[in-house]
């Protein structure tokens, strides 16, 4: 299944074309111009058939998504988020094939109608009015398909473009919201393949972080950082988030949060006897405030109770530490779903706000750890430089004595 996904991204990478951000909008306008002319020739017949092509594409996209999703779920549910990329490519194929078939039908109908039509002399003005209306209606129904096609042309663009934002509407409509825009995706395909290669290596992800070799740690951390940067793109976020949330469930992140909350409540009850008599909502407010002000101490207390907590949250810490604010908030919503609705944790705290506090703590923790690593690396480099200078000095001294 992983190989199938990589094949999809390989096909996408072949669609790259330089300068598309400049000529794709022109192609779009040309499509509309041609559609207007065809509408004038075939009038409303071709418009109706093109609407049918759109409906076929929309229905076909839903069927394709469901079929592919079933196959993916049987092999690896973690990869379900990548299905929309394939659906977009399938939608393009369905749209073109259905349009071609329906255009042939349109030509046949046009010839038959012309052949049996009685010769009349309608008012010329009215005849041209119908032609113009036919052209305009055909132009309108051509817009979604043209946006879908030109979206693919933009696959190689490196920066977001205003036209690229518009093409997303065509993709959304014709795939019945089951596909995703491919605009600007080409630069990320190599990173996606690399992430897929590492995230699907269960021998690395299933081990405790502390038991990994230095090489494995470096490989995992680099991949997690790349994953974080990738999922700052909403399309990639939707694809990768099932893998992250599954890892969170496996590591019982909700229980880790619950342990921190339990420690907080114990300390609150010791310091504030009135806490026990407070209302449920008031208790949540007090607990949330206390956790926010004492998260570092609470984490250290939890770590003493569960020394392996560092191993279990390292993946999450590295990812969260490299997310932008919007993606972090989206991930908080996903993690909120990890906590059971009928669980005791929801009775103690506002889960969303507490996860936000926890994520902010992890982000700061990751930042400090990276700063320490930089200092250590800098120290090693300085030490090596000093050794090098000392060695040079020694060689110079020896040379002086020989002279």
C-alpha positions as YAML, in Angstrom:
chain: A
units: angstrom
residues:
- id: 1
  name: UNK
  ca: [0.00, 0.00, 0.00]
- id: 2
  name: UNK
  ca: [2.87, 2.36, 0.80]
- id: 3
  name: UNK
  ca: [4.32, 1.62, -2.67]
- id: 4
  name: UNK
  ca: [0.95, 2.47, -4.24]
- id: 5
  name: UNK
  ca: [0.99, 5.86, -2.52]
- id: 6
  name: UNK
  ca: [4.54, 6.51, -3.66]
- id: 7
  name: UNK
  ca: [3.46, 5.67, -7.22]
- id: 8
  name: UNK
  ca: [0.71, 8.30, -6.94]
- id: 9
  name: UNK
  ca: [3.25, 10.94, -5.90]
- id: 10
  name: UNK
  ca: [5.62, 9.83, -8.67]
- id: 11
  name: UNK
  ca: [2.83, 10.43, -11.20]
- id: 12
  name: UNK
  ca: [2.14, 13.82, -9.65]
- id: 13
  name: UNK
  ca: [5.82, 14.78, -9.91]
- id: 14
  name: UNK
  ca: [5.73, 14.15, -13.68]
- id: 15
  name: UNK
  ca: [3.07, 16.84, -14.08]
- id: 16
  name: UNK
  ca: [5.52, 19.62, -13.23]
- id: 17
  name: UNK
  ca: [5.78, 22.42, -15.78]
- id: 18
  name: UNK
  ca: [7.78, 25.62, -15.38]
- id: 19
  name: UNK
  ca: [6.14, 29.03, -15.31]
- id: 20
  name: UNK
  ca: [2.66, 27.60, -14.78]
- id: 21
  name: UNK
  ca: [1.72, 30.41, -12.41]
- id: 22
  name: UNK
  ca: [1.88, 32.73, -15.44]
- id: 23
  name: UNK
  ca: [0.39, 30.68, -18.27]
- id: 24
  name: UNK
  ca: [-2.16, 28.52, -16.38]
- id: 25
  name: UNK
  ca: [-4.59, 31.48, -15.94]
- id: 26
  name: UNK
  ca: [-4.25, 32.19, -19.68]
- id: 27
  name: UNK
  ca: [-5.08, 28.55, -20.49]
- id: 28
  name: UNK
  ca: [-8.11, 28.85, -18.20]
- id: 29
  name: UNK
  ca: [-9.37, 31.90, -20.13]
- id: 30
  name: UNK
  ca: [-8.74, 30.10, -23.45]
- id: 31
  name: UNK
  ca: [-10.83, 27.15, -22.20]
- id: 32
  name: UNK
  ca: [-13.68, 29.51, -21.38]
- id: 33
  name: UNK
  ca: [-13.42, 31.23, -24.77]
- id: 34
  name: UNK
  ca: [-13.54, 27.92, -26.63]
- id: 35
  name: UNK
  ca: [-16.47, 26.75, -24.51]
- id: 36
  name: UNK
  ca: [-18.40, 29.91, -25.41]
- id: 37
  name: UNK
  ca: [-17.89, 29.23, -29.12]
- id: 38
  name: UNK
  ca: [-18.93, 25.58, -28.74]
- id: 39
  name: UNK
  ca: [-22.00, 26.72, -26.82]
- id: 40
  name: UNK
  ca: [-22.96, 29.05, -29.66]
- id: 41
  name: UNK
  ca: [-22.64, 26.19, -32.15]
- id: 42
  name: UNK
  ca: [-24.37, 23.42, -30.20]
- id: 43
  name: UNK
  ca: [-26.50, 25.68, -28.00]
- id: 44
  name: UNK
  ca: [-28.08, 24.12, -24.90]
- id: 45
  name: UNK
  ca: [-27.54, 20.47, -25.91]
- id: 46
  name: UNK
  ca: [-23.84, 20.57, -25.10]
- id: 47
  name: UNK
  ca: [-24.46, 22.55, -21.90]
- id: 48
  name: UNK
  ca: [-26.84, 19.86, -20.63]
- id: 49
  name: UNK
  ca: [-24.42, 17.06, -21.55]
- id: 50
  name: UNK
  ca: [-21.56, 18.88, -19.84]
- id: 51
  name: UNK
  ca: [-23.65, 19.16, -16.66]
- id: 52
  name: UNK
  ca: [-24.10, 15.38, -16.90]
- id: 53
  name: UNK
  ca: [-20.30, 15.02, -17.19]
- id: 54
  name: UNK
  ca: [-19.90, 17.07, -14.01]
- id: 55
  name: UNK
  ca: [-22.45, 14.91, -12.17]
- id: 56
  name: UNK
  ca: [-20.72, 11.71, -13.39]
- id: 57
  name: UNK
  ca: [-17.38, 13.06, -12.14]
- id: 58
  name: UNK
  ca: [-18.79, 14.01, -8.74]
- id: 59
  name: UNK
  ca: [-20.47, 10.63, -8.25]
- id: 60
  name: UNK
  ca: [-17.42, 8.81, -9.62]
- id: 61
  name: UNK
  ca: [-15.18, 10.64, -7.13]
- id: 62
  name: UNK
  ca: [-17.36, 9.55, -4.20]
- id: 63
  name: UNK
  ca: [-17.33, 5.93, -5.41]
- id: 64
  name: UNK
  ca: [-13.56, 6.04, -6.02]
- id: 65
  name: UNK
  ca: [-12.91, 7.48, -2.57]
- id: 66
  name: UNK
  ca: [-15.03, 4.84, -0.83]
- id: 67
  name: UNK
  ca: [-13.47, 1.98, -2.79]
- id: 68
  name: UNK
  ca: [-9.89, 3.15, -2.25]
- id: 69
  name: UNK
  ca: [-10.58, 3.94, 1.41]
- id: 70
  name: UNK
  ca: [-11.87, 0.40, 1.94]
- id: 71
  name: UNK
  ca: [-8.70, -1.04, 0.40]
- id: 72
  name: UNK
  ca: [-6.45, 1.25, 2.45]
- id: 73
  name: UNK
  ca: [-8.30, 0.45, 5.69]
- id: 74
  name: UNK
  ca: [-7.75, -3.26, 5.11]
- id: 75
  name: UNK
  ca: [-3.99, -2.76, 4.70]
- id: 76
  name: UNK
  ca: [-2.98, 0.25, 6.79]
- id: 77
  name: UNK
  ca: [-5.50, 2.67, 8.31]
- id: 78
  name: UNK
  ca: [-2.70, 5.17, 8.98]
- id: 79
  name: UNK
  ca: [-2.55, 6.00, 5.28]
- id: 80
  name: UNK
  ca: [-6.24, 6.85, 4.83]
- id: 81
  name: UNK
  ca: [-5.42, 10.57, 4.72]
- id: 82
  name: UNK
  ca: [-3.48, 10.17, 1.47]
- id: 83
  name: UNK
  ca: [-6.49, 8.85, -0.48]
- id: 84
  name: UNK
  ca: [-7.75, 12.35, -1.56]
- id: 85
  name: UNK
  ca: [-4.60, 12.90, -3.65]
- id: 86
  name: UNK
  ca: [-5.44, 9.83, -5.74]
- id: 87
  name: UNK
  ca: [-9.10, 10.84, -5.96]
- id: 88
  name: UNK
  ca: [-8.16, 14.15, -7.61]
- id: 89
  name: UNK
  ca: [-6.22, 12.34, -10.35]
- id: 90
  name: UNK
  ca: [-9.10, 9.89, -10.84]
- id: 91
  name: UNK
  ca: [-11.60, 12.78, -11.05]
- id: 92
  name: UNK
  ca: [-9.59, 14.37, -13.87]
- id: 93
  name: UNK
  ca: [-9.62, 11.07, -15.78]
- id: 94
  name: UNK
  ca: [-13.37, 10.57, -15.23]
- id: 95
  name: UNK
  ca: [-14.13, 14.14, -16.32]
- id: 96
  name: UNK
  ca: [-12.15, 13.92, -19.56]
- id: 97
  name: UNK
  ca: [-13.43, 10.45, -20.51]
- id: 98
  name: UNK
  ca: [-17.07, 11.32, -19.78]
- id: 99
  name: UNK
  ca: [-16.74, 14.60, -21.69]
- id: 100
  name: UNK
  ca: [-15.27, 12.82, -24.69]
- id: 101
  name: UNK
  ca: [-18.04, 10.21, -24.77]
- id: 102
  name: UNK
  ca: [-20.75, 12.82, -24.26]
- id: 103
  name: UNK
  ca: [-19.23, 15.08, -26.93]
- id: 104
  name: UNK
  ca: [-19.49, 12.24, -29.45]
- id: 105
  name: UNK
  ca: [-23.12, 11.77, -28.40]
- id: 106
  name: UNK
  ca: [-23.59, 15.53, -28.78]
- id: 107
  name: UNK
  ca: [-22.26, 15.44, -32.36]
- id: 108
  name: UNK
  ca: [-24.61, 12.58, -33.23]
- id: 109
  name: UNK
  ca: [-27.60, 14.38, -31.70]
- id: 110
  name: UNK
  ca: [-26.64, 17.60, -33.45]
- id: 111
  name: UNK
  ca: [-26.46, 15.84, -36.82]
- id: 112
  name: UNK
  ca: [-29.79, 14.04, -36.28]
- id: 113
  name: UNK
  ca: [-31.61, 17.22, -35.22]
- id: 114
  name: UNK
  ca: [-30.20, 19.15, -38.15]
- id: 115
  name: UNK
  ca: [-31.18, 16.35, -40.52]
- id: 116
  name: UNK
  ca: [-34.81, 16.12, -39.44]
- id: 117
  name: UNK
  ca: [-35.32, 19.78, -38.69]
- id: 118
  name: UNK
  ca: [-37.75, 21.44, -41.01]
- id: 119
  name: UNK
  ca: [-36.47, 24.42, -42.86]
- id: 120
  name: UNK
  ca: [-37.74, 27.54, -41.19]
- id: 121
  name: UNK
  ca: [-36.86, 31.20, -41.24]
- id: 122
  name: UNK
  ca: [-36.93, 32.27, -37.60]
- id: 123
  name: UNK
  ca: [-36.29, 35.83, -36.68]
- id: 124
  name: UNK
  ca: [-32.52, 36.24, -36.99]
- id: 125
  name: UNK
  ca: [-32.30, 38.28, -33.81]
- id: 126
  name: UNK
  ca: [-33.95, 35.52, -31.80]
- id: 127
  name: UNK
  ca: [-31.66, 32.88, -33.37]
- id: 128
  name: UNK
  ca: [-28.55, 34.78, -32.35]
- id: 129
  name: UNK
  ca: [-29.98, 35.43, -28.91]
- id: 130
  name: UNK
  ca: [-30.31, 31.67, -28.35]
- id: 131
  name: UNK
  ca: [-26.78, 31.13, -29.62]
- id: 132
  name: UNK
  ca: [-25.38, 33.74, -27.22]
- id: 133
  name: UNK
  ca: [-27.35, 32.27, -24.31]
- id: 134
  name: UNK
  ca: [-26.10, 28.80, -25.28]
- id: 135
  name: UNK
  ca: [-22.53, 30.07, -25.39]
- id: 136
  name: UNK
  ca: [-22.82, 31.80, -22.04]
- id: 137
  name: UNK
  ca: [-24.44, 28.79, -20.32]
- id: 138
  name: UNK
  ca: [-21.73, 26.49, -21.69]
- id: 139
  name: UNK
  ca: [-19.06, 28.90, -20.47]
- id: 140
  name: UNK
  ca: [-20.51, 28.84, -16.94]
- id: 141
  name: UNK
  ca: [-20.64, 25.04, -16.66]
- id: 142
  name: UNK
  ca: [-17.09, 24.82, -18.06]
- id: 143
  name: UNK
  ca: [-15.62, 26.80, -15.15]
- id: 144
  name: UNK
  ca: [-15.41, 23.93, -12.57]
- id: 145
  name: UNK
  ca: [-13.76, 21.50, -15.02]
- id: 146
  name: UNK
  ca: [-11.33, 24.14, -16.26]
- id: 147
  name: UNK
  ca: [-10.36, 24.95, -12.67]
- id: 148
  name: UNK
  ca: [-9.77, 21.25, -11.96]
- id: 149
  name: UNK
  ca: [-7.53, 20.87, -15.00]
- id: 150
  name: UNK
  ca: [-5.54, 24.07, -14.48]
- id: 151
  name: UNK
  ca: [-5.06, 23.12, -10.81]
- id: 152
  name: UNK
  ca: [-2.94, 20.21, -12.06]
- id: 153
  name: UNK
  ca: [-0.90, 22.61, -14.21]
- id: 154
  name: UNK
  ca: [-0.01, 24.48, -11.00]
- id: 155
  name: UNK
  ca: [1.44, 21.39, -9.32]
- id: 156
  name: UNK
  ca: [5.00, 22.65, -9.86]
- id: 157
  name: UNK
  ca: [4.54, 26.17, -8.48]
- id: 158
  name: UNK
  ca: [6.61, 26.84, -5.37]
- id: 159
  name: UNK
  ca: [4.61, 29.67, -3.90]
- id: 160
  name: UNK
  ca: [0.91, 30.15, -3.22]
- id: 161
  name: UNK
  ca: [-0.85, 32.07, -5.98]
- id: 162
  name: UNK
  ca: [-4.23, 33.77, -5.97]
- id: 163
  name: UNK
  ca: [-5.25, 31.71, -9.00]
- id: 164
  name: UNK
  ca: [-4.15, 28.56, -7.16]
- id: 165
  name: UNK
  ca: [-6.57, 29.44, -4.37]
- id: 166
  name: UNK
  ca: [-9.37, 29.74, -6.96]
- id: 167
  name: UNK
  ca: [-8.60, 26.37, -8.59]
- id: 168
  name: UNK
  ca: [-9.26, 24.69, -5.22]
- id: 169
  name: UNK
  ca: [-12.96, 25.50, -5.71]
- id: 170
  name: UNK
  ca: [-13.08, 23.46, -8.91]
- id: 171
  name: UNK
  ca: [-11.31, 20.54, -7.23]
- id: 172
  name: UNK
  ca: [-13.66, 20.70, -4.25]
- id: 173
  name: UNK
  ca: [-16.79, 20.70, -6.45]
- id: 174
  name: UNK
  ca: [-15.86, 18.04, -9.00]
- id: 175
  name: UNK
  ca: [-14.45, 15.62, -6.40]
- id: 176
  name: UNK
  ca: [-17.47, 16.17, -4.11]
- id: 177
  name: UNK
  ca: [-14.96, 17.40, -1.51]
- id: 178
  name: UNK
  ca: [-13.23, 14.00, -1.56]
- id: 179
  name: UNK
  ca: [-10.11, 15.22, -3.36]
- id: 180
  name: UNK
  ca: [-7.52, 17.90, -2.68]
- id: 181
  name: UNK
  ca: [-5.81, 20.59, -4.73]
- id: 182
  name: UNK
  ca: [-2.48, 19.55, -6.26]
- id: 183
  name: UNK
  ca: [-1.28, 23.14, -6.76]
- id: 184
  name: UNK
  ca: [2.20, 23.65, -5.32]
- id: 185
  name: UNK
  ca: [2.48, 20.01, -4.28]
- id: 186
  name: UNK
  ca: [5.50, 19.04, -6.39]
- id: 187
  name: UNK
  ca: [8.11, 20.52, -4.03]
- id: 188
  name: UNK
  ca: [6.68, 18.44, -1.20]
- id: 189
  name: UNK
  ca: [6.48, 15.04, -2.91]
- id: 190
  name: UNK
  ca: [10.06, 14.08, -2.06]
- id: 191
  name: UNK
  ca: [9.54, 15.07, 1.56]
- id: 192
  name: UNK
  ca: [6.28, 13.11, 1.62]
- id: 193
  name: UNK
  ca: [8.05, 9.99, 0.33]
- id: 194
  name: UNK
  ca: [10.76, 10.40, 2.95]
- id: 195
  name: UNK
  ca: [8.18, 10.81, 5.71]
- id: 196
  name: UNK
  ca: [6.27, 7.76, 4.47]
- id: 197
  name: UNK
  ca: [9.45, 5.70, 4.47]
- id: 198
  name: UNK
  ca: [10.24, 6.53, 8.08]
- id: 199
  name: UNK
  ca: [6.77, 6.76, 9.63]
- id: 200
  name: UNK
  ca: [5.88, 3.31, 8.28]
- id: 201
  name: UNK
  ca: [9.01, 1.77, 9.81]
- id: 202
  name: UNK
  ca: [7.45, 0.14, 12.84]
- id: 203
  name: UNK
  ca: [10.86, -0.97, 14.12]
- id: 204
  name: UNK
  ca: [11.71, 2.68, 14.84]
- id: 205
  name: UNK
  ca: [8.32, 3.97, 15.95]
- id: 206
  name: UNK
  ca: [7.61, 1.00, 18.20]
- id: 207
  name: UNK
  ca: [10.82, 1.41, 20.19]
- id: 208
  name: UNK
  ca: [11.34, 3.72, 23.15]
- id: 209
  name: UNK
  ca: [13.24, 6.82, 22.08]
- id: 210
  name: UNK
  ca: [15.97, 6.19, 24.67]
- id: 211
  name: UNK
  ca: [16.65, 2.71, 23.22]
- id: 212
  name: UNK
  ca: [17.32, 4.03, 19.71]
- id: 213
  name: UNK
  ca: [20.85, 4.35, 18.40]
- id: 214
  name: UNK
  ca: [22.22, 7.85, 17.79]
- id: 215
  name: UNK
  ca: [21.73, 7.32, 14.06]
- id: 216
  name: UNK
  ca: [18.11, 6.21, 14.55]
- id: 217
  name: UNK
  ca: [17.42, 9.16, 16.86]
- id: 218
  name: UNK
  ca: [18.78, 11.59, 14.30]
- id: 219
  name: UNK
  ca: [16.78, 9.93, 11.50]
- id: 220
  name: UNK
  ca: [13.57, 9.96, 13.53]
- id: 221
  name: UNK
  ca: [13.96, 13.56, 14.74]
- id: 222
  name: UNK
  ca: [14.75, 14.85, 11.25]
- id: 223
  name: UNK
  ca: [11.74, 13.00, 9.85]
- id: 224
  name: UNK
  ca: [9.46, 14.33, 12.58]
- id: 225
  name: UNK
  ca: [10.67, 17.87, 11.91]
- id: 226
  name: UNK
  ca: [10.00, 17.39, 8.20]
- id: 227
  name: UNK
  ca: [6.59, 15.98, 9.08]
- id: 228
  name: UNK
  ca: [5.82, 19.07, 11.16]
- id: 229
  name: UNK
  ca: [6.83, 21.43, 8.36]
- id: 230
  name: UNK
  ca: [4.80, 19.40, 5.88]
- id: 231
  name: UNK
  ca: [1.63, 19.34, 7.96]
- id: 232
  name: UNK
  ca: [1.69, 23.10, 8.21]
- id: 233
  name: UNK
  ca: [0.09, 22.62, 4.77]
- id: 234
  name: UNK
  ca: [-3.57, 21.76, 5.45]
- id: 235
  name: UNK
  ca: [-3.63, 19.11, 2.70]
- id: 236
  name: UNK
  ca: [-0.69, 17.24, 4.19]
- id: 237
  name: UNK
  ca: [-2.07, 17.76, 7.70]
- id: 238
  name: UNK
  ca: [-5.23, 15.87, 6.80]
- id: 239
  name: UNK
  ca: [-3.09, 13.08, 5.31]
- id: 240
  name: UNK
  ca: [-0.57, 12.65, 8.13]
- id: 241
  name: UNK
  ca: [-2.71, 13.35, 11.20]
- id: 242
  name: UNK
  ca: [-4.14, 9.78, 11.42]
- id: 243
  name: UNK
  ca: [-0.59, 8.48, 11.88]
- id: 244
  name: UNK
  ca: [0.12, 11.00, 14.65]
- id: 245
  name: UNK
  ca: [-3.15, 10.46, 16.50]
- id: 246
  name: UNK
  ca: [-2.72, 6.68, 16.30]
- id: 247
  name: UNK
  ca: [0.72, 7.05, 17.86]
- id: 248
  name: UNK
  ca: [-0.85, 9.23, 20.57]
- id: 249
  name: UNK
  ca: [-3.44, 6.53, 21.32]
- id: 250
  name: UNK
  ca: [-0.77, 3.82, 21.43]
- id: 251
  name: UNK
  ca: [1.24, 5.86, 23.92]
- id: 252
  name: UNK
  ca: [-1.87, 6.65, 25.99]
- id: 253
  name: UNK
  ca: [-1.36, 10.40, 25.79]
- id: 254
  name: UNK
  ca: [-4.77, 10.93, 27.39]
- id: 255
  name: UNK
  ca: [-3.60, 8.94, 30.43]
- id: 256
  name: UNK
  ca: [-0.39, 10.98, 30.60]
- id: 257
  name: UNK
  ca: [-2.47, 14.16, 30.65]
- id: 258
  name: UNK
  ca: [-4.75, 12.59, 33.25]
- id: 259
  name: UNK
  ca: [-1.73, 11.85, 35.47]
- id: 260
  name: UNK
  ca: [-0.68, 15.51, 35.28]
- id: 261
  name: UNK
  ca: [-4.24, 16.59, 36.08]
- id: 262
  name: UNK
  ca: [-4.42, 14.18, 39.05]
- id: 263
  name: UNK
  ca: [-1.18, 15.59, 40.46]
- id: 264
  name: UNK
  ca: [-2.53, 19.10, 40.00]
- id: 265
  name: UNK
  ca: [-5.78, 18.28, 41.81]
- id: 266
  name: UNK
  ca: [-3.90, 16.70, 44.75]
- id: 267
  name: UNK
  ca: [-1.79, 19.83, 45.15]
- id: 268
  name: UNK
  ca: [-4.83, 22.11, 44.79]
- id: 269
  name: UNK
  ca: [-6.76, 20.18, 47.46]
- id: 270
  name: UNK
  ca: [-3.80, 20.50, 49.83]
- id: 271
  name: UNK
  ca: [-3.47, 24.25, 49.30]
- id: 272
  name: UNK
  ca: [-7.17, 25.12, 48.90]
- id: 273
  name: UNK
  ca: [-9.64, 23.12, 51.09]
- id: 274
  name: UNK
  ca: [-12.59, 24.97, 49.51]
- id: 275
  name: UNK
  ca: [-11.83, 23.26, 46.18]
- id: 276
  name: UNK
  ca: [-13.79, 20.13, 47.17]
- id: 277
  name: UNK
  ca: [-16.99, 22.10, 47.68]
- id: 278
  name: UNK
  ca: [-16.69, 24.11, 44.45]
- id: 279
  name: UNK
  ca: [-19.02, 23.49, 41.50]
- id: 280
  name: UNK
  ca: [-17.89, 21.25, 38.65]
- id: 281
  name: UNK
  ca: [-17.24, 24.19, 36.30]
- id: 282
  name: UNK
  ca: [-15.41, 26.14, 39.00]
- id: 283
  name: UNK
  ca: [-13.18, 23.14, 39.70]
- id: 284
  name: UNK
  ca: [-12.29, 22.97, 36.01]
- id: 285
  name: UNK
  ca: [-11.36, 26.67, 36.00]
- id: 286
  name: UNK
  ca: [-9.20, 26.33, 39.13]
- id: 287
  name: UNK
  ca: [-7.47, 23.20, 37.81]
- id: 288
  name: UNK
  ca: [-6.84, 24.73, 34.40]
- id: 289
  name: UNK
  ca: [-5.31, 27.87, 35.94]
- id: 290
  name: UNK
  ca: [-3.15, 25.83, 38.31]
- id: 291
  name: UNK
  ca: [-1.86, 23.58, 35.52]
- id: 292
  name: UNK
  ca: [-1.00, 26.58, 33.36]
- id: 293
  name: UNK
  ca: [1.00, 28.21, 36.17]
- id: 294
  name: UNK
  ca: [2.71, 25.01, 37.36]
- id: 295
  name: UNK
  ca: [3.03, 22.81, 34.27]
- id: 296
  name: UNK
  ca: [6.82, 22.40, 34.59]
- id: 297
  name: UNK
  ca: [6.64, 21.21, 38.19]
- id: 298
  name: UNK
  ca: [3.67, 18.94, 37.46]
- id: 299
  name: UNK
  ca: [5.50, 17.35, 34.55]
- id: 300
  name: UNK
  ca: [8.56, 16.65, 36.71]
- id: 301
  name: UNK
  ca: [6.34, 15.05, 39.35]
- id: 302
  name: UNK
  ca: [4.68, 12.89, 36.70]
- id: 303
  name: UNK
  ca: [8.09, 11.93, 35.32]
- id: 304
  name: UNK
  ca: [9.14, 10.64, 38.73]
- id: 305
  name: UNK
  ca: [6.06, 8.42, 38.77]
- id: 306
  name: UNK
  ca: [6.54, 7.33, 35.16]
- id: 307
  name: UNK
  ca: [10.23, 7.60, 34.12]
- id: 308
  name: UNK
  ca: [9.38, 6.47, 30.58]
- id: 309
  name: UNK
  ca: [7.09, 9.40, 29.88]
- id: 310
  name: UNK
  ca: [9.93, 11.15, 28.03]
- id: 311
  name: UNK
  ca: [10.15, 8.24, 25.60]
- id: 312
  name: UNK
  ca: [6.41, 8.15, 25.10]
- id: 313
  name: UNK
  ca: [5.92, 11.82, 24.24]
- id: 314
  name: UNK
  ca: [9.15, 12.46, 22.32]
- id: 315
  name: UNK
  ca: [7.44, 11.98, 18.95]
- id: 316
  name: UNK
  ca: [4.68, 14.39, 19.88]
- id: 317
  name: UNK
  ca: [7.11, 16.89, 21.39]
- id: 318
  name: UNK
  ca: [9.23, 17.06, 18.23]
- id: 319
  name: UNK
  ca: [6.22, 17.48, 15.96]
- id: 320
  name: UNK
  ca: [4.47, 20.08, 18.13]
- id: 321
  name: UNK
  ca: [7.72, 21.99, 18.54]
- id: 322
  name: UNK
  ca: [7.88, 22.66, 14.80]
- id: 323
  name: UNK
  ca: [4.26, 23.56, 14.05]
- id: 324
  name: UNK
  ca: [2.88, 26.99, 13.24]
- id: 325
  name: UNK
  ca: [0.07, 28.35, 15.40]
- id: 326
  name: UNK
  ca: [-2.82, 27.45, 13.06]
- id: 327
  name: UNK
  ca: [-1.65, 23.86, 12.61]
- id: 328
  name: UNK
  ca: [-1.06, 23.52, 16.34]
- id: 329
  name: UNK
  ca: [-4.67, 24.55, 16.98]
- id: 330
  name: UNK
  ca: [-5.92, 22.06, 14.36]
- id: 331
  name: UNK
  ca: [-3.88, 19.30, 15.99]
- id: 332
  name: UNK
  ca: [-5.31, 20.21, 19.40]
- id: 333
  name: UNK
  ca: [-8.79, 19.60, 17.98]
- id: 334
  name: UNK
  ca: [-7.67, 16.19, 16.69]
- id: 335
  name: UNK
  ca: [-6.16, 15.26, 20.05]
- id: 336
  name: UNK
  ca: [-9.36, 16.32, 21.76]
- id: 337
  name: UNK
  ca: [-11.00, 13.48, 19.80]
- id: 338
  name: UNK
  ca: [-8.44, 11.01, 21.23]
- id: 339
  name: UNK
  ca: [-9.83, 11.58, 24.73]
- id: 340
  name: UNK
  ca: [-12.99, 9.44, 25.22]
- id: 341
  name: UNK
  ca: [-16.17, 11.50, 25.49]
- id: 342
  name: UNK
  ca: [-17.36, 9.42, 28.42]
- id: 343
  name: UNK
  ca: [-13.96, 9.39, 30.14]
- id: 344
  name: UNK
  ca: [-13.31, 10.74, 33.63]
- id: 345
  name: UNK
  ca: [-10.80, 13.27, 32.28]
- id: 346
  name: UNK
  ca: [-13.57, 15.39, 30.74]
- id: 347
  name: UNK
  ca: [-15.26, 15.63, 34.14]
- id: 348
  name: UNK
  ca: [-12.13, 17.18, 35.67]
- id: 349
  name: UNK
  ca: [-10.99, 19.69, 33.06]
- id: 350
  name: UNK
  ca: [-11.72, 21.48, 29.82]
- id: 351
  name: UNK
  ca: [-9.84, 19.00, 27.61]
- id: 352
  name: UNK
  ca: [-9.19, 21.36, 24.69]
- id: 353
  name: UNK
  ca: [-7.72, 24.12, 26.89]
- id: 354
  name: UNK
  ca: [-5.61, 21.64, 28.87]
- id: 355
  name: UNK
  ca: [-4.21, 20.05, 25.71]
- id: 356
  name: UNK
  ca: [-3.35, 23.56, 24.51]
- id: 357
  name: UNK
  ca: [-1.42, 24.19, 27.75]
- id: 358
  name: UNK
  ca: [0.33, 20.83, 27.34]
- id: 359
  name: UNK
  ca: [1.22, 21.57, 23.69]
- id: 360
  name: UNK
  ca: [2.61, 25.00, 24.59]
- id: 361
  name: UNK
  ca: [4.71, 23.31, 27.26]
- id: 362
  name: UNK
  ca: [6.00, 20.72, 24.75]
- id: 363
  name: UNK
  ca: [6.80, 23.46, 22.24]
- id: 364
  name: UNK
  ca: [8.83, 25.38, 24.82]
- id: 365
  name: UNK
  ca: [10.47, 22.16, 26.02]
- id: 366
  name: UNK
  ca: [11.52, 21.27, 22.48]
- id: 367
  name: UNK
  ca: [12.87, 24.78, 21.94]
- id: 368
  name: UNK
  ca: [15.04, 24.59, 25.07]
- id: 369
  name: UNK
  ca: [16.35, 21.13, 24.17]
- id: 370
  name: UNK
  ca: [17.32, 22.36, 20.70]
- id: 371
  name: UNK
  ca: [19.13, 25.33, 22.24]
- id: 372
  name: UNK
  ca: [21.08, 22.98, 24.52]
- id: 373
  name: UNK
  ca: [22.02, 20.80, 21.53]
- id: 374
  name: UNK
  ca: [23.23, 23.86, 19.63]
- id: 375
  name: UNK
  ca: [25.36, 24.93, 22.58]
- id: 376
  name: UNK
  ca: [26.81, 21.43, 22.91]
- id: 377
  name: UNK
  ca: [27.55, 21.29, 19.18]
- id: 378
  name: UNK
  ca: [29.07, 24.75, 19.33]
- id: 379
  name: UNK
  ca: [31.18, 23.69, 22.31]
- id: 380
  name: UNK
  ca: [32.44, 20.62, 20.47]
- id: 381
  name: UNK
  ca: [33.30, 22.70, 17.41]
- id: 382
  name: UNK
  ca: [35.13, 25.26, 19.57]
- id: 383
  name: UNK
  ca: [37.02, 22.46, 21.30]
- id: 384
  name: UNK
  ca: [38.00, 20.93, 17.97]
- id: 385
  name: UNK
  ca: [39.14, 24.33, 16.73]
- id: 386
  name: UNK
  ca: [41.25, 24.87, 19.85]
- id: 387
  name: UNK
  ca: [42.81, 21.43, 19.45]
- id: 388
  name: UNK
  ca: [43.56, 22.21, 15.82]
- id: 389
  name: UNK
  ca: [45.21, 25.54, 16.73]
- id: 390
  name: UNK
  ca: [47.21, 23.90, 19.52]
- id: 391
  name: UNK
  ca: [48.38, 21.21, 17.12]
- id: 392
  name: UNK
  ca: [49.46, 23.85, 14.64]
- id: 393
  name: UNK
  ca: [51.31, 25.68, 17.40]
- id: 394
  name: UNK
  ca: [53.06, 22.46, 18.38]
- id: 395
  name: UNK
  ca: [54.10, 21.81, 14.81]
- id: 396
  name: UNK
  ca: [55.40, 25.39, 14.55]
- id: 397
  name: UNK
  ca: [57.42, 25.00, 17.74]
- id: 398
  name: UNK
  ca: [58.95, 21.76, 16.55]
- id: 399
  name: UNK
  ca: [59.81, 23.39, 13.26]
- id: 400
  name: UNK
  ca: [61.50, 26.27, 15.11]
- id: 401
  name: UNK
  ca: [63.72, 23.91, 17.13]
- id: 402
  name: UNK
  ca: [64.74, 22.07, 13.99]
- id: 403
  name: UNK
  ca: [65.77, 25.31, 12.39]
...
